[in-house]
Amino acid sequence: MSNSTKSQFLTDRPLVAIGLFSVAMMIFSSTDGAAKYLSSDITPQQIIFLRYVIVLILILLFCI
């Protein structure tokens, strides 16, 4: 990596950070709400399993 490429990669981008943080908080609150809603119908073990399967699928899609 040249110095110019490195400096472009390491520049501060506060708007990107704010956007990513906002998206993360929305995802966290929506998964928490969904888990509370589903807890009346299915067991906590199934909810945890579904959360991890969904996250695994999202990670695999992001990595491909």
Backbone hydrogen bonds, N-H to C=O, Kabsch-Sander energy under -0.5 kcal/mol:
donor,donor_aa,acceptor,acceptor_aa,energy
6,K,2,S,-2.2
7,S,3,N,-2.4
8,Q,4,S,-1.8
9,F,5,T,-1.9
10,L,6,K,-1.9
11,T,8,Q,-0.7
17,A,13,R,-2.0
18,I,14,P,-2.6
19,G,15,L,-2.3
20,L,16,V,-2.7
21,F,17,A,-2.3
22,S,18,I,-2.3
23,V,19,G,-2.4
24,A,20,L,-2.4
25,M,21,F,-2.2
26,M,22,S,-2.1
27,I,23,V,-2.5
28,F,24,A,-2.5
29,S,25,M,-2.4
30,S,26,M,-2.3
31,T,27,I,-2.5
32,D,28,F,-2.1
33,G,29,S,-2.3
34,A,30,S,-2.4
35,A,31,T,-2.3
36,K,32,D,-2.1
37,Y,33,G,-2.2
38,L,34,A,-2.7
39,S,35,A,-1.3
40,S,37,Y,-0.9
41,D,38,L,-1.7
42,I,38,L,-2.6
47,I,43,T,-1.8
48,I,44,P,-2.6
49,F,45,Q,-2.2
50,L,46,Q,-2.6
51,R,47,I,-2.4
52,Y,48,I,-2.2
53,V,49,F,-2.3
54,I,50,L,-2.5
55,V,51,R,-2.2
56,L,52,Y,-2.4
57,I,53,V,-2.3
58,L,54,I,-2.3
59,I,55,V,-2.6
60,L,56,L,-2.5
61,L,57,I,-2.4
62,F,58,L,-2.1
63,C,59,I,-2.1
64,I,60,L,-1.2
